[in-house]
Amino acid sequence: MNILIIENSIDFTGAFRCALNEALLLSGKHRFVFVIHTDSKVAPLLQEKGIKYYTLPMLEVRKSAGVLIRYPFRLLSNTLKLKKIIRKEQIDVVQANDFYNLLGTALKILGYKGKLITYVRFVPATIPAPFRRIWVTAAQKYADTVIAVSDTVLNQLPYKENTIRIYDPANLNETISKPQSGTGIVQLLYLSNYIRGKGQDYALEAFIKAYEQNPMLRLKFVGGDMGLEKNKLFRQLLEEKVRSLQLEQVVTFASFSKHIEQEIKQADIVLNFSNAESLSMTCLEAAYYGTALIATRSGGPEEIIKDKETGLLVPVADVNAMTQAILTLSNNELLRAQYAAAGKVYVREKFSTAHFISRFENVLNPS
């Protein structure tokens, strides 16, 4: 089949990563075309992978009078352009890569007869109720299949026969060995774009408390700001706090990295203290590559980590619990190794590519 994926993020996000994994995994059987935001930074990566793409000046709904006024006109214009792309590429299936993007819905309203798949990659409860109701209703009414990426997401959607859960696959390759430091340093990694709510501020607070008891700890933040001023400011505030406490030698900041496996394997513990996660590719990748995990009970991570078996789960926003978990794992190398090994086995089975292919092919060709 010819499958078109609509992805409106402007940077390399978990949602885009999952869509790209899908395309690469199924490219032997289906042909994929992407439609991305005009300002998206992922175009070079699609070119590198040999995936054809088009761009549209997509607009996201937000609490702004100007945006709300422009949105319907932009949506109509983009939908008409999208219909031309669909005809040109002889598209059989359109996939909206998240339910807040109404291009798929608009296509159906304007007469598109092909199959529409709509993903829900956000935790619905985190979205303001008026928008959430519109987006969920539209997705379930017009999509042939609505795919929730976790049980956390599925359980927050109204029950409909066309709404199912399919886990994104761990479509990863392991290419390097985990280095042995032997220095006594325990390296913590926070791998996430700098966005409020993603938990970097909690991680820094917990690290400061833990560092007082274990001076062998180090913390590295890795992520992008997506070109947004509010994200740049958030990173700046974190860096200013580190400087004010004179911790620059033990807490470092890096921008987005393409070398995810290397970053994870250079760490002893990966942290994710987000307020809400629909799944969390960071946790999935950390477990897959064999690094111990500490994450919040924020939804998706609870489906990746078995508490006290493959990692540690702590309550959202509980800095004391985060601190204690960091100390527990940093002070016990054997426990870290135990969790890492168990997590590696667990996610490779639960999030296997074979499971994903089987479920997704059933969506494309229901029996």
Wavefront OBJ file of the C-alpha trace (Angstrom):
o trace
v 0.000 0.000 0.000
v 0.947 3.657 -0.393
v 0.780 5.179 3.086
v 0.966 8.917 3.770
v 1.947 10.061 7.271
v 1.023 13.593 8.375
v 3.505 14.796 11.019
v 3.298 18.434 12.080
v 6.022 18.732 14.728
v 8.814 21.117 13.800
v 11.633 19.186 15.455
v 12.785 15.652 16.156
v 10.193 14.429 18.675
v 9.183 11.061 20.053
v 6.096 11.137 17.823
v 8.165 11.674 14.690
v 10.653 9.027 15.788
v 7.842 6.478 16.117
v 6.415 7.354 12.695
v 9.859 7.060 11.122
v 10.406 3.690 12.824
v 7.093 2.490 11.401
v 8.065 3.558 7.894
v 11.492 1.931 8.085
v 10.112 -1.254 9.599
v 7.369 -1.717 6.998
v 9.120 -0.252 3.950
v 9.768 -3.713 2.525
v 6.029 -4.230 2.086
v 4.545 -0.725 1.838
v 5.615 2.621 0.406
v 5.630 5.630 2.720
v 5.326 9.338 1.993
v 5.494 12.022 4.695
v 3.820 15.415 4.878
v 5.691 17.594 7.363
v 5.571 21.164 8.631
v 7.180 23.739 6.355
v 9.557 24.714 9.183
v 10.327 21.158 10.256
v 13.936 20.243 10.973
v 13.419 16.553 10.152
v 13.551 16.943 6.358
v 17.291 16.074 6.134
v 16.684 12.854 8.069
v 13.879 11.816 5.714
v 16.174 12.556 2.781
v 18.922 10.485 4.374
v 16.517 7.542 4.752
v 15.284 7.887 1.168
v 11.705 8.745 2.173
v 9.768 11.126 -0.038
v 8.140 14.086 1.690
v 6.067 17.196 1.085
v 5.725 20.281 3.262
v 2.674 22.263 4.328
v 2.454 25.404 6.501
v 0.525 23.608 9.241
v -0.874 25.562 12.171
v -1.476 24.169 15.658
v -4.511 25.232 17.669
v -3.634 27.092 20.857
v -5.138 29.659 23.198
v -4.629 32.642 20.936
v -7.394 34.667 19.300
v -5.270 35.239 16.216
v -4.481 31.543 15.817
v -8.098 30.494 16.389
v -9.278 32.928 13.702
v -6.658 31.810 11.156
v -6.854 28.105 11.910
v -10.012 27.148 9.892
v -8.756 28.944 6.777
v -5.282 27.398 7.057
v -6.830 23.962 7.647
v -8.986 24.260 4.526
v -6.077 25.477 2.396
v -3.796 22.685 3.603
v -6.488 20.059 3.111
v -6.975 21.059 -0.517
v -3.210 20.873 -1.082
v -3.119 17.518 0.691
v -5.823 16.123 -1.610
v -3.598 16.937 -4.604
v -0.660 15.131 -2.979
v -2.870 12.100 -2.308
v -3.976 11.951 -5.939
v -0.436 12.412 -7.231
v 1.049 9.719 -4.973
v -1.960 7.369 -5.331
v -2.268 7.111 -1.567
v -4.274 4.211 -0.096
v -3.956 5.068 3.600
v -3.578 8.403 5.384
v -2.144 8.387 8.896
v -2.507 11.424 11.143
v 0.394 11.027 13.541
v -1.529 12.612 16.410
v -5.185 13.338 16.989
v -4.848 17.101 17.439
v -3.906 17.391 13.753
v -7.304 17.699 12.034
v -6.064 17.343 8.459
v -7.209 13.722 8.330
v -10.649 14.650 9.624
v -10.908 17.511 7.127
v -9.949 15.142 4.304
v -12.812 12.828 5.203
v -15.279 15.713 5.441
v -14.195 16.876 1.970
v -14.792 13.458 0.448
v -11.612 11.392 0.887
v -12.659 7.733 0.440
v -9.442 6.007 1.486
v -8.541 4.590 4.872
v -7.734 7.017 7.691
v -5.685 5.998 10.734
v -5.398 8.452 13.613
v -2.811 8.020 16.340
v -3.218 9.371 19.872
v 0.279 10.002 21.218
v -0.640 12.572 23.877
v -2.134 11.773 27.254
v -5.673 13.148 26.687
v -6.056 14.371 30.294
v -3.196 16.844 29.803
v -5.095 18.711 27.071
v -7.677 21.425 27.928
v -11.139 19.860 27.969
v -12.742 21.903 25.136
v -9.981 21.004 22.672
v -9.769 17.428 23.942
v -13.482 16.786 23.372
v -13.351 18.173 19.827
v -10.239 16.229 18.865
v -11.318 12.922 20.406
v -14.818 13.157 18.898
v -13.421 13.983 15.460
v -10.844 11.193 15.607
v -13.325 8.506 16.610
v -16.005 9.679 14.156
v -13.934 10.049 11.005
v -10.990 7.653 11.382
v -11.346 4.038 10.343
v -9.016 3.171 13.220
v -7.841 5.215 16.197
v -4.612 3.873 17.684
v -3.669 4.642 21.287
v 0.036 4.096 21.932
v -0.454 2.788 25.474
v -3.115 1.548 27.859
v -2.703 4.861 29.686
v -3.972 6.648 26.585
v -6.582 4.033 25.676
v -8.184 4.151 29.112
v -8.727 7.914 28.776
v -10.624 7.586 25.486
v -14.342 6.772 25.182
v -14.935 3.127 24.310
v -15.408 2.675 20.566
v -14.887 -0.431 18.461
v -12.577 1.492 16.135
v -10.253 2.506 19.007
v -7.449 0.114 19.922
v -4.038 0.064 21.558
v -0.887 -0.824 19.637
v 2.478 -0.317 21.302
v 5.138 1.364 19.221
v 7.865 -1.191 18.515
v 11.408 -1.214 19.838
v 12.737 -1.034 16.291
v 16.317 -0.460 17.382
v 19.740 -1.824 16.563
v 22.470 -2.391 19.119
v 25.793 -1.460 17.591
v 28.177 -0.665 20.474
v 29.126 -2.217 23.794
v 28.483 -0.551 27.113
v 31.801 0.865 28.375
v 33.198 0.042 31.809
v 34.299 3.201 33.615
v 35.945 1.818 36.761
v 36.280 5.362 38.125
v 33.573 5.166 40.777
v 31.677 7.993 39.043
v 27.955 7.311 38.621
v 26.643 9.081 35.519
v 22.967 10.065 35.378
v 21.405 10.941 32.015
v 18.295 13.010 31.355
v 17.368 12.535 27.705
v 14.484 14.802 26.705
v 13.740 18.039 24.905
v 13.780 21.052 27.231
v 10.045 21.472 27.807
v 8.314 22.406 31.039
v 6.525 19.348 32.336
v 9.199 16.960 31.045
v 10.795 16.909 34.492
v 14.287 18.356 34.136
v 13.579 20.762 36.992
v 12.640 17.881 39.312
v 15.711 15.954 38.221
v 17.980 18.866 39.076
v 16.400 19.327 42.521
v 16.701 15.604 43.265
v 20.281 15.487 42.005
v 21.298 18.398 44.247
v 19.930 16.567 47.286
v 21.485 13.256 46.290
v 24.848 14.843 45.465
v 25.115 16.088 49.030
v 25.181 12.448 50.138
v 27.084 10.985 47.190
v 29.650 13.323 45.595
v 30.468 10.691 42.953
v 27.243 11.520 41.106
v 27.194 13.349 37.780
v 24.183 14.539 35.768
v 23.978 15.220 32.044
v 20.971 16.773 30.283
v 20.621 16.071 26.554
v 17.851 17.510 24.366
v 16.716 20.205 21.987
v 14.639 23.335 22.485
v 12.658 22.873 19.236
v 13.471 26.488 18.357
v 10.886 27.782 20.835
v 11.710 30.730 23.109
v 9.855 29.239 26.085
v 11.992 26.098 25.847
v 15.192 28.120 25.500
v 14.208 30.061 28.625
v 13.513 26.838 30.526
v 16.985 25.503 29.724
v 18.507 28.876 30.620
v 16.841 28.812 34.052
v 18.210 25.330 34.713
v 21.705 26.397 33.704
v 21.511 29.531 35.873
v 20.603 27.460 38.901
v 23.560 25.151 38.292
v 25.897 28.148 38.021
v 24.483 29.756 41.168
v 25.320 26.572 43.107
v 28.726 26.248 41.387
v 27.895 22.771 40.115
v 29.038 23.286 36.509
v 31.642 20.537 36.868
v 29.076 17.888 37.835
v 25.942 18.999 35.942
v 26.278 19.500 32.190
v 23.930 20.481 29.390
v 24.001 19.295 25.792
v 21.794 19.891 22.792
v 19.977 17.282 20.730
v 22.068 14.227 19.900
v 21.583 11.717 17.084
v 23.750 9.230 18.958
v 21.070 7.974 21.348
v 22.569 4.530 21.916
v 25.945 6.035 22.786
v 24.422 8.565 25.184
v 22.418 5.867 26.974
v 25.298 3.392 27.194
v 27.654 6.020 28.604
v 25.201 6.494 31.478
v 24.749 4.321 34.567
v 21.171 5.497 35.205
v 18.606 7.121 32.907
v 16.012 9.431 34.490
v 12.548 10.439 33.312
v 10.573 12.565 35.788
v 7.876 13.807 33.409
v 4.441 14.891 34.617
v 2.692 12.847 31.919
v 3.885 10.438 29.230
v 1.751 8.631 26.670
v 4.508 6.010 26.370
v 8.107 7.361 26.563
v 10.527 6.321 23.865
v 13.351 7.453 26.159
v 12.442 4.809 28.729
v 11.954 2.199 26.013
v 15.343 2.945 24.467
v 17.125 3.009 27.823
v 15.720 -0.411 28.731
v 16.460 -1.817 25.273
v 20.094 -0.696 25.465
v 20.552 -2.066 28.982
v 20.765 0.959 31.287
v 18.986 1.130 34.645
v 15.911 3.381 34.785
v 14.152 5.632 37.266
v 10.893 7.213 36.089
v 7.722 8.753 37.419
v 4.358 7.013 37.534
v 3.275 9.301 34.739
v 1.477 6.841 32.495
v 3.566 5.253 29.771
v 6.673 4.500 31.867
v 4.528 2.267 34.081
v 3.964 0.040 31.040
v 7.704 -0.124 30.305
v 9.127 -0.512 33.816
v 8.192 -3.241 36.307
v 8.847 -1.486 39.609
v 11.703 -3.013 41.601
v 12.196 -5.641 38.879
v 13.392 -3.731 35.815
v 13.726 -0.248 37.336
v 12.264 2.120 39.897
v 9.014 4.105 39.676
v 8.387 7.180 41.822
v 5.374 9.489 42.253
v 5.069 12.507 39.959
v 6.645 15.688 41.413
v 7.932 13.871 44.526
v 11.516 15.171 44.725
v 12.254 13.289 47.954
v 11.244 9.971 46.374
v 13.337 10.824 43.298
v 16.316 11.605 45.517
v 15.984 8.332 47.402
v 15.663 6.330 44.180
v 18.802 7.974 42.773
v 20.714 7.131 45.965
v 19.388 3.563 46.007
v 20.600 2.810 42.497
v 23.764 4.913 42.547
v 24.960 3.169 45.704
v 24.282 -0.355 44.393
v 26.077 -1.320 41.194
v 24.801 -4.891 41.380
v 21.179 -3.722 41.554
v 21.718 -1.436 38.564
v 23.048 -4.348 36.545
v 20.169 -6.559 37.656
v 17.520 -4.034 36.625
v 19.271 -3.302 33.340
v 19.465 -6.959 32.355
v 15.853 -7.667 33.311
v 14.598 -4.545 31.541
v 16.424 -5.484 28.370
v 14.639 -8.826 28.195
v 11.257 -7.389 29.193
v 10.987 -4.630 26.572
v 12.361 -6.709 23.714
v 9.513 -9.139 24.220
v 6.683 -6.733 25.091
v 7.544 -4.164 22.407
v 8.812 -6.530 19.731
v 8.663 -5.542 16.080
v 6.838 -8.814 15.320
v 3.959 -7.840 17.642
v 3.709 -4.410 16.042
v 3.788 -5.692 12.461
v 1.073 -8.243 13.178
v -1.258 -5.704 14.829
v -0.638 -2.957 12.278
v -1.136 -5.263 9.286
v -4.485 -6.248 10.805
v -5.423 -2.562 10.797
v -4.426 -2.210 7.144
v -6.080 -5.466 6.108
v -8.735 -6.476 8.651
v -9.775 -10.102 8.343
l 1 2 3 4 5 6 7 8 9 10 11 12 13 14 15 16 17 18 19 20 21 22 23 24 25 26 27 28 29 30 31 32 33 34 35 36 37 38 39 40 41 42 43 44 45 46 47 48 49 50 51 52 53 54 55 56 57 58 59 60 61 62 63 64 65 66 67 68 69 70 71 72 73 74 75 76 77 78 79 80 81 82 83 84 85 86 87 88 89 90 91 92 93 94 95 96 97 98 99 100 101 102 103 104 105 106 107 108 109 110 111 112 113 114 115 116 117 118 119 120 121 122 123 124 125 126 127 128 129 130 131 132 133 134 135 136 137 138 139 140 141 142 143 144 145 146 147 148 149 150 151 152 153 154 155 156 157 158 159 160 161 162 163 164 165 166 167 168 169 170 171 172 173 174 175 176 177 178 179 180 181 182 183 184 185 186 187 188 189 190 191 192 193 194 195 196 197 198 199 200 201 202 203 204 205 206 207 208 209 210 211 212 213 214 215 216 217 218 219 220 221 222 223 224 225 226 227 228 229 230 231 232 233 234 235 236 237 238 239 240 241 242 243 244 245 246 247 248 249 250 251 252 253 254 255 256 257 258 259 260 261 262 263 264 265 266 267 268 269 270 271 272 273 274 275 276 277 278 279 280 281 282 283 284 285 286 287 288 289 290 291 292 293 294 295 296 297 298 299 300 301 302 303 304 305 306 307 308 309 310 311 312 313 314 315 316 317 318 319 320 321 322 323 324 325 326 327 328 329 330 331 332 333 334 335 336 337 338 339 340 341 342 343 344 345 346 347 348 349 350 351 352 353 354 355 356 357 358 359 360 361 362 363 364 365 366 367
